[in-house]
Amino acid sequence: MKIIKCLGIQSKMNDIGIESFWGYAKTRLVRFRSMDKKTFHLHLKEYEFKFNHRGGDLSKFIVKILKKFPLFRSCPINYF
């Protein structure tokens, strides 16, 4: 988000960004009738990631992350 630092515009821009994020998060949180308090922060982090990358192609970004940090570096159990 672009922050303009003059005559109090910065706080207005921050308020708009926060309101925009909460609107985005609330529309997704409505899908859950109840949520465990232990996992709420994970849902919020997911929405933060999606909100911050909403203009880009998430699949390419996730593949790039998985190549850098693979989920299973060595698999002790042969699944095949």
Summary of the structure (lengths in Angstrom):
residues: 80
radius of gyration: 18.2
end to end distance: 46.5
largest distance: 63.6
contacts: 135
relative contact order: 0.08
helix: 60%
strand: 0%
